[in-house]
């Protein structure tokens, strides 16, 4: 099998196998073909990975930031050199079109390694004068062993978004990819070792949720960073709380995108396409509740349908293809189930709405109009190519409806009224907001959610605070006064 890795896990600088672990079949979503067979981590493998990360941590943290940063930046260069091969692997792991994976996966991972590699040397504490010559200084310290747990939609990116800031701060990591997409994180681990990362600094073990759970509850672990759904986030957060561990939670969403009647319709349609159909709709920050002001609703829907007709659906390895399959049969059935609910609850099907008759797990890009706030498709995260278009009349009304959700990951507004745009964004209950654009996530900017969508932020300098802690040191230059 062309994509079969040398072994299932990567621990202490090398590939490791334990065939006693439950079988994991890796399936190419475009054909349903098995492209690799792996094994879930046994307790012995979990033990080995945690020991390796624990043993490597002190020496890694003792390197200078410049030295750690150099290794991360070298890894970034290697990832860029191998972008095409890594993208082919990512396309087979996830089903995403090669047109996307060559620009949004290994390249995004490389950006994170480069950015946090660049920051590593500048991570310092501060000096705080107290008067009379006394002072405090702070030392920014690594947390220790960090666990990363990933979802299946952006496996390379998630492995790097968690690994790069963790390693820059002097932590070591055990990363568990989703068992649906286990292949690319192994490549990230290989590349880090090739770039000079000492053994044990970045380990990858495979497994189902139980493996993630055993990592989270282990006392050697200081921090857990999860990308996943809200129900999993709740479980992981609770397990981490028991050991008072640090957490970052990047969870799901049901984000609003508001289009006012003064917006540039072409840009708004582009934003809605990017925010609903890129990666076949399997993006956490998608703006799946598209509120369109009544006066332009039909014009918006007409233009959207015309543009969707140009989506090239097919073999994701074909460079012209812009819309691929969903990641798995299971995820496809979830999306199809929501489409049926949309029809049954009375939403108007404007585009798509069916499985595509070919091998693999293809669902048509689907648009429902006349969706109301209480319909299931407007309330629950679908994580598939299903857009809900809702009408609105006034700014006040749409603001309240946009925020009427337990989620708070992202939100966007399209308007040419400058003051209204900023007023709307100020009112959004969401961590990541967009004005006249949608779904950007460059490494320089903080990314993450409010409310049930998460805790903490990834990317940007803020991520450093989530992977390090401050030690405060009081220094007296004077005699110590005591009452007796
Ligand atoms: P899941 O929540 O099902 O799984 C996420 C990861 O957690 C998987 O690796 C999973 O393993 C693991 N896991 C499951 N149960 C436990 C547990 N009890 N303890 C520890 N780990 C566990 O999410 P999906 O993989 O289905 O991904 C889709 C979700 O991810 C969507 O809700 C989406 O919105 C969200 N997401 C959020 C992003 C963000 O940045 N905010 C970005 C991308 C996705 P296994 O798969 O083996 O069960």
Boltz pocket constraint, residues with backbone or C-beta under 6 A from the ligand:
constraints:
  - pocket:
      binder: B
      contacts: [[A, 149], [A, 150], [A, 151], [A, 152], [A, 153], [A, 154], [A, 176], [A, 177], [A, 178], [A, 179], [A, 180], [A, 207], [A, 208], [A, 209], [A, 210], [A, 211], [A, 212], [A, 213], [A, 214], [A, 216], [A, 227], [A, 228], [A, 229], [A, 230], [A, 231], [A, 232], [A, 233], [A, 235], [A, 236], [A, 249], [A, 250], [A, 251], [A, 252], [A, 253], [A, 282], [A, 283], [A, 284], [A, 285], [A, 381], [A, 383], [A, 409], [A, 449], [A, 453], [A, 454]]
      max_distance: 6.0
